[in-house]
Amino acid sequence: MDPFALVFYAIVCGLLSLAGPRLGAPMIRLGIGAMVGIVAAIAMPAARVTLGL
């Protein structure tokens, strides 16, 4: 797993989550977005292999 990709997705998704006011306070949204980014970065290599990319 590339640590740069993991951090990149966590930052991007964390910042994008700030646009979702239904999730609560900004820090909670930031945390949820960061977790989504981490999951996406971890799942990406498996998805690439599955899709043959």
N, C-alpha and C positions, 0 to 999 in steps of 0.2 A: 504494500500500500504506500503510495506516494504521500508523504506528510504535507507537501505543498498543496496538493489537490484537496486533502482533507480540510486544511485550514481555509483554503479559498472558498470551498463550498459552505463551510460553517459561517464565514464572514458574509458572503453574498446572501445566503438564505436568512441569516440573522438580520441583516439590514432590510431585506425585502419584507420580513415579517413585521417590521415597524408600521407597515401600511395596513395591517389587519387589526383594527381596533376592537373587534369582537372577542379577541383572545384575552383581554384584560390589560393590565399595566404594561408600559413599554418594556420593562426589564423581563417580564414573563414572556412577552412576544419575542424578544431578542433571544431568550433561551430556547424557546420552542423552535424558532427558525434555525438556530445553530444546530440543534439536534437533528432537524430535518436535513440540513446540509451534510452532517456527518454520516447519517444513514445513506444519503444519496451517493456520497463519495465512496463508501464501503461497498455499496451494491453495484456501482458502475462497472468494475472489472468483470463481475459475474454476468452482467447484462451484455457486455461487449463479447464475451466468449459465447454466450448463448445465441447472440445474433450473428456471430461469425465476423465481427468487425476487427 
